[in-house]
Amino acid sequence: MKLLEVKNLKTYFFIHDQEIPAVDGVDLTINKGEVVALIGESGSGKSVTSMSIMGLIDSPGKIMEGEILFHRNELFTDNLLKKSDRELQGIRGNEISMIYQDPITSLHPMLKVGDQVAEVLQIHKKMGKKQAKREAVEMLKRVGISDAEQRADELPEKFSGGMRQRIMIAMAMISNPKLLIADEPTTALDVTIQAEILDLLRKMGQEEDAAILLITHDLGVVAEMADRVCVMYCGKIMEEADAKELFKHPKNPYTQGLMECIPRIDDDRRKTLQIIEGYVPHPTDFPKGCRFSTRCPKVMDRCREELPELIEIEPGHKVRCFLY
């Protein structure tokens, strides 16, 4: 069952009389209970897509076009782009929650962590302060905070990076959201803690039957977590497929380039690690045709003049490339 449908989303920024198409015609579907990874290099539009879904685009940004359809149940669907700020506040943090990559800037430095988790229930569930605090302590236990009763009364500065990210997961999941957006949730953590946080995210998502939109540039995280993958480049979806299919049979030259950049344990140590030649073009200077045409090793004359459509070449496998 579809939970969220993003249709032809265009989010532009207007800076110094220049139009920057950060997200330019994105289509994205997330089904109930599945993990969808949105991957790509920095500046590809991943985070802007997530902020658009959350209704958090402010000036100089503007959502120019599209629909974001949130299927609350089989009978009721909301277009989030038609909701008022007040209506969106009732959805954000309640039915759709988000975890950011840097918890230290997301947690209030002068409020006890237990009170910050409890505040979600007070706002969205209209729960009394004492009951909300009890629920918050239980949630802190669930996400692996030891001595939760005592530590709930401490400030964020008393916790490590991994523990702060656990607190952010507690805040995001305590309202039993239908969709959790995780924006680079493990970037600032060391490898061991990353694995623990990913395991926790997967466990919490399964227990609450929540879908997860995982935004990352780390293909190891994608292989570990995702059911389905969407590859973004310069504001466009370049390829979409089941995670196993994408890793085995990437079709778009950009996706192939990303896969070839992964170091493999069985490779010859003397083998040079592959890179994608060139640079991501500036958003004010995107190529006329395919966005990847300036870096693509398989570029054709047509690619420089026309933008290919995203087409389904096999069931569930979509590619934006004239090769197909």
N, C-alpha and C positions, 0 to 999 in steps of 0.2 A: 504493500500500500504506500502510495506517495505521501510524504510528510511535507516537503518543501519543494517548490518549483520556482526557479529563477528563469525568467524568459526575457531575452534580448535586453539585458541590463546594461545601461550606459551611464557611467558615473564620470563626469568630467570635472576638472579643476581649471579655474580661470585666474591666471597669475600674470601681471604686467601685460595685459591685453593679449595673452597667449592662451589658446585652448589646449588643454592637456587631457587626452582621452585615456584616463587611467584604467578604466574598465569599459570595453567597447563592444557591446553586443554579446554578453555572456549568457549562455544557457546552462543550467545546472539543476539536476534533480537529486534529492536525497529521500530515500525510502525509510519507512519506520524501522528503527532498530539497527540500521546499517552504519558502517564507518566509511565515509567518503573522504579521500585525501585530495587536497588541492595543492599541487606542487609547481615549482618553477623558481627561477632565479629571483634575487631581490629586485624589486621594481616591476615585477610582472603583473601586479594587480591583485594578488591573493588577499592581502589584508584589506584593501579597499572594497573588495567583494564582500568580505565578512562584515565590515563596518556598514556597508550599504544594507545588508540583511538586517542588522541590528538597528538601523535607523539613526546612525551616529555620524552621518556626513554633515559637516558644518561648512560655512563659507571659509575659503573660496571654492569649496567643492559643491557640486550639485548633481542630483540624479536626474538625468535628462529624459530618460525613456525606459520603458520596460515594466515588468510585473514581478512581484515577489509573492507567490501564493503559498500561504501557510494553511495546510489542511488539519484543522483541529480535530476533526473526526470525519466519518464517511459522509456526513450531511452538511458540514459547515466549513467553508473556506474563506479566509481573509486575504485580501490583497494588502500587504503591509505598507505599500507605498501610498495607499489611500487613507491610512490611519492618521489621526491627529497625534501630536506629541504626547498628550495625556493618555491616549489609548495605547500607544507604543510603550509607555512606561509600565503599563499593566502587563504587557507581554514580556518585555526585557527583564531578565533576572527571575522570571517566573516560568513561562512556557518555553522560552528560548534563553539560554544562559551562555556566558562567554568566559573563557579563561585566557588571560593575556600572558605574554612571554616573560614579563618582568613583574613578579608579584610585589616587590618592594614599592613600586610606584602605584600599584593598584590598591594596596591596603593602607588605611589611614594610620599614620605613624603614632597618633596620640590616643587611639581607641583600643580597648582590649579586644583581642581577637575573637573571644566568645561573643562579645556584644556585636561585632561586625557580622558574624555568621547569623546570630539571632535576629538582627535587623531585617534580613531578607524575609523571614517568616512574619515579622511584625508588619511589614509593608504590604506583602503580597497575600498573606493568609489571614491578616487581621488577628494574629495570635497575641495573647497577653505576654507581657515582658518575662514573667517567671517561667511560663511554659516554653516560650521561645528559647530561653537560655538553657533549659533542660534538653530540648531537642538539639540545640547547637552543640552541647557537650557530647551527646550521643553521636552526632555526625562527626565530630572531631575524632572520636574513638574509631569510627568506621574507616576514616581515611588514614589511620595509623599514628595519631598523636598520642603518645604515652602520657599517663597522668593528666588526662584531658580536663578533669575537674579543676585541678590547680592551674594548669597552663592556659586555660580559657581566660584567666584574669591577667595574663601577661600581654605586653605590647609586642607588635611584630618584630621589633629590633632584637628580641630575645630568641628568635628562631633562625635556623639556618635557611639557606635558599630552598632546599628540598622541602623542609617543613612548611615554609611560607607557601610553596606551590600546593602542598596538601591542603592548607587552609583555604586557598583559592578554589580548589576542587570542592571542598566542603561547602563553601558559599554558593558555588554554581549548582551543586546537586541537591541542596537541602529542600528546594521547592519542587523537586521531582519534574524537571523540565522534559519536554518531548525532544528537544534538540539542544545539544551542547556544541558550541563552537570553540575549538581549542586552537589559538593562534600562536604557533611556535612555542608550545608549552614546556619544552625541555631545553631550549637554546642556551640558557644561562647556567645549566647544571652540568656537573661532571657525568661521565658515562655511566657509572654505577647507579647514581641517583636517577638518571634519565630512565633506565630500565625499570626502576621501581615505580616512577611516576606513570610510565606507559602501562605497566601492569595494573596500577590502581585505576587509571582512566578506563581501561578495557573492562575491569571488574565492575566498576560503578555503572558504566553504560549498560552492561548486561543485566545487572541487578535491577536497574530502574527501567529497562527496555527503552533507553534513550538512544536516538541517532546521534552520531558525532560527525561534525565537519572538521577535519584535521588539516590545518594549514601549516605547511612545512616546506623546507628545501632539502630535508634530510631523507634520502631514499631508504636508508636503513630503518628509520621510523615508519616509513610507508610500508615496507615489506613486513614489518612486525605487526602493524595495526589495521591496515586498510582492507576493505572488501572491494572497493572500486576506487579508481584514480582518475582525476582530471588534471591534465598538464596545461599550464598557462604560460603564455609568452606575450609580452607587450600588450596586455589587456585582452587577449583572445584565448579561448580554449583551443589548443592545438591537437589534442588527442584525449579520448576517454575510453576506458576499458576496465574490465575486471582486473584486479591487482595482479593475479598470477599470469593472466594473459599478457598484460602490459610488460611485465618483466621478462617473459619468455619471447614475445613477439612484438616489440615496439615497432611502429610503422612510420610515424613522422620522423624526419631526419633530426628534428630538435630532441625528441624523446630518445632516439637512438644515441645522440650525442651525450645526453645526461647519463644514460646507462653505461656508456663506455668510460665515463669519468669515475665510475665506482671502482676502488681498489679491490681486488679479489685475492683471497688467501691462496688459491692454487696457481696464481700467475707467476711467471718467472720474475725473480727479484730485479733482474736487470732490465725488465721491460719498462719503457717510459709510460707514465700515467697519461692517458689521453686528456685533451682539453677541447672545448669548443672554441674554435678560432674566432677572433674579433670581439666586439663589445656589443652589449645591449644598446640599441639606438635610443637616443633621448626621446621622451614622449612628444616633444614638439617637432621631431624630425623623423617620424616613422616612415619606412619605405612606402612607395606608392602601391606596390602589390602585396605579396606575402610578407608578413612582418619579419620572418626569419630569412628572407632572401639575401640579405647582406652577409650572412654568416653560413649559409647552407652549402655543404659540399656537393649537393645534387641539384643546385639551382639551374633552372631553364629560363629562356627569354620570357616565356609567359609569366613566370613567377614574379618578375620585376614589374609587370604591368597590371596584373590582375590579382585580386585577393581570393584564394580558394574558399569554398564553403566547407563547413563541417559536415561530412557525410558518413553514413553508417555503411561500412564495408563488409562487416560480419555482424551477426546478432550481438548487440551490446558493445560493439567496438566501432568507435567513431574517429575519423581522422580528417584534419584540415590540410590537404596536400594534393597537388595536381598529379603526383605519381599514381594516385589511386582514382 
